[in-house]
Amino acid sequence: MRLVIMARSPHLGRVKRRLGREIGDVAAIHFYRSCLAHTVLRLARDPRWRTVLAIDPDRDVAGRFSALPAGLACVKQGKGDLGRRMQRLFASLPPGPTLIVGSDIPALRPIHIAEAFARLGRADAVFGRAPDGGYWLIGLKRTPKLLAPFARVRWSGPHALADTLANLEGRRVAFAATLTDVDTEKEFRLERANAERLILPVQNTAPKARLI
């Protein structure tokens, strides 16, 4: 079993731009760096699956990320829209059930990943719904052949999940937990109340790990 975490190099003005327009670029990049680091550290050490970090842009795979667990596999996302990049990841990894998740979901825990893998065991595909009509997780069993559910999907809007499900008509589809990926100030404020310890710096005397 493989878990793919999709991540962008956390540089100011290049990630969470919609959130940055609402809360400021500095606050947005701080949120993303912290959320990415905690997501990777929390999920990558779980022995029930192998974690892979899929990085955009491709040139940053060669080591410009830091503060990541030793031995964590890193791969390129490649070019194209979100659907093309996810399809490429599903196609390029070794056989076996695979989940893809984002890196901006503060509430994400190993229990959510374990639940999604369990549900995928009885289905062809599994989704984790997001309240905005999209999804924070997709998993495909990939046997006997790889499904292609991303054609004509309207990304970054309320139709992403419905469009993807339309491409899977006749297949067995399961659903895991509903979680929020943070793209707007409203989502940021709502999640912050529950995940403040994750997205604010911890005050201590130890050197702080950071992503550059």
Secondary structure as the mmCIF struct_conf table of DSSP 4:
data_model
#
loop_
_struct_conf.conf_type_id
_struct_conf.id
_struct_conf.beg_label_comp_id
_struct_conf.beg_label_asym_id
_struct_conf.beg_label_seq_id
_struct_conf.end_label_comp_id
_struct_conf.end_label_asym_id
_struct_conf.end_label_seq_id
STRN STRN1 ARG A 2 ARG A 8
TURN_TY1_P TURN_TY1_P1 LEU A 12 ARG A 14
BEND BEND1 VAL A 15 LYS A 16
HELX_RH_AL_P HELX_RH_AL_P1 ARG A 17 ILE A 23
HELX_RH_AL_P HELX_RH_AL_P2 ASP A 25 ALA A 44
TURN_TY1_P TURN_TY1_P2 ARG A 45 ARG A 45
TURN_TY1_P TURN_TY1_P3 PRO A 47 ARG A 48
BEND BEND2 TRP A 49 TRP A 49
STRN STRN2 ARG A 50 ASP A 56
BEND BEND3 PRO A 57 PRO A 57
HELX_RH_3T_P HELX_RH_3T_P1 ASP A 58 ALA A 62
TURN_TY1_P TURN_TY1_P4 GLY A 63 GLY A 63
BEND BEND4 ALA A 67 ALA A 67
TURN_TY1_P TURN_TY1_P5 ALA A 70 GLY A 71
STRN STRN3 ALA A 73 LYS A 76
BEND BEND5 LYS A 79 ASP A 81
HELX_RH_AL_P HELX_RH_AL_P3 LEU A 82 SER A 92
BEND BEND6 LEU A 93 LEU A 93
HELX_LH_PP_P HELX_LH_PP_P1 PRO A 94 PRO A 94
BEND BEND7 PRO A 95 GLY A 96
STRN STRN4 THR A 98 VAL A 101
BEND BEND8 SER A 103 SER A 103
TURN_TY1_P TURN_TY1_P6 PRO A 106 ALA A 107
HELX_RH_AL_P HELX_RH_AL_P4 PRO A 110 LEU A 120
TURN_TY1_P TURN_TY1_P7 GLY A 121 ARG A 122
BEND BEND9 ALA A 123 ASP A 124
STRN STRN5 ALA A 125 ARG A 129
TURN_TY1_P TURN_TY1_P8 PRO A 131 ASP A 132
BEND BEND10 GLY A 133 GLY A 134
STRN STRN6 TYR A 135 LEU A 140
BEND BEND11 PRO A 144 LYS A 145
TURN_TY1_P TURN_TY1_P9 ALA A 151 ARG A 152
BEND BEND12 SER A 156 GLY A 157
TURN_TY1_P TURN_TY1_P10 PRO A 158 HIS A 159
HELX_RH_AL_P HELX_RH_AL_P5 ALA A 160 ALA A 166
TURN_TY1_P TURN_TY1_P11 ASN A 167 GLY A 170
BEND BEND13 ARG A 171 ARG A 171
STRN STRN7 VAL A 173 PHE A 175
BEND BEND14 THR A 184 THR A 184
HELX_RH_AL_P HELX_RH_AL_P6 GLU A 185 ILE A 199
BEND BEND15 LEU A 200 LEU A 200
BEND BEND16 THR A 205 ALA A 206
HELX_LH_PP_P HELX_LH_PP_P2 PRO A 207 ALA A 209
#
